[in-house]
């Protein structure tokens, strides 16, 4: 109901936003196969979540990445239209996108979907429990959900602003025909007939029950209240960051995330400095930037004010000492963008994950 689906709207629960996106892309791939498309294509902007790249890799699809407008950071609709081919099965719109909290022009993307008879998926993983309540909270926005003719699926995370336990999300479809294409059924193994509606075989019933309980506890009124507080705080943070000399908010963030950059100094240096004050900001690249997902904790008295004061003091220190360099992971981000061969970066990150997953040696092995 909160996404304004019709009588045929349906979906499934998943373990997170990535799985929701994977399931949607599998559905579109199967739809493409049924039409004789050998390698179905996804079209999305560069600001779209990496889970779509992962889906293309997993399911042997082709992903076509189009640029965003350099000022608004919304998907470049002209480039998206030019990228559509007879193999295109889905166009991706973000509501909002992760890096800068920008909402793509979903109605315009849906027009392209209708014109060329391809699906339109709205990635609402970040804003799934913010955007549906913004109108009632006093922040009207353009339609982004199943009210828009041509929107065929939506991914939304319950474990973010839905406040449900980590490891819960939903993938929603305009009708059951598309949902059916995400199902897997094996009929010829000795274990018997094996069906699964999503990626996982075993699923944690406790998380599903806890998610349902959270939704019932919060209710529409509860989500309207938290949305109002979060959006007010996010917009205040954006306006205060814009006032800080040397910083610039990217685009016009409307919901729960704010992205900003600097043309005067290494913004990753700022990231490493505010981390020492206890704040965790996320690094962005192409161009370098930082991201804040404003949560309900930021709305508590004095929290967002302290964040802005700490950012101000760190910026003042950076500008007073321009020769200082970022440290830690922030330094890695700064240097990685200058390496044109991205396979080198991939190799370094894989080595890092290997180390993270390595078991500690026993005492005998140490000897």
Helices and strands as residue ranges (DSSP letters): E 10-14, H 17-34, E 41-45, H 51-58, E 62-66, H 77-83, E 88-94, H 106-116, E 119-123, G 131-133, E 153-156, E 169-173, H 176-180, E 184-186, E 194-196, H 205-243, E 248-249, E 257-261, H 267-275, E 282-284, E 289-293, G 296-299, H 303-320, H 329-336, H 342-356, H 363-366
